[in-house]
Amino acid sequence: MLRYLTILLIMAPASALAAGFERPIPNAQSATAELWFGLATVALIAALALVWYAVRRRQ
């Protein structure tokens, strides 16, 4: 009985090992994502221009 328990306890960690790392494969960027990125870029530049204008007027 003890021999079977010993074999079981030795084999148990083998089933708990983690799987190897597999690099994720990125998906291609869609046209919709590029459109939203472009709009966000324009909005960011416009916001920076408004902040620059507001700070320039305070001086």
N, C-alpha and C positions, 0 to 999 in steps of 0.2 A: 504493500500500500504506500509506504513512504517513498519507494522508488518511483511510482507513478506520479506522486505529488511533486517530487523533485523535477521530473521531466516536464511536467505541466508548468511549474514555476520558471523553469529555464526557457521554455518556448513562449511563454506569455509576453515578454517584452518585445519579441520579434513582431507580433501582430500590432503593437502600439507604435511602431516606428512611423515617422512622417514620410509622406511621398516626396519624391525629388521635386526641385523647383523647375517649373516650366515657364519660360519667358512669355509674357502676354504679347499677342500680335495685335498691334494697333489697327483700328479700322480706318478706312479712307475718310477724309473730311468731306461732308456733303456740301452741296451748293447752298442749302439753307443755312448751314452752320457758318459758311463763309459770309453770307449776307448779314447775319446777325452780328458776326464779329466786326464786319465793316461798319455797321450802324453803331455799334458800341464804341468803336474807335473814333468815329466822327463826334459822337456825343461826349466822349472824354475830352477831345480837343476843344470842343465848344465850351465845356465847363471850365477847362483851364483858361481859355481866353476870357471868359466872364470874370473869373477870379482875378486874373491879371488886370483887367480893366477896372474892377472895383478897388483893388489895392492901389493902382496907379492914381486914381482920383482922390484918394485919402491923403496923399502926400502934398 
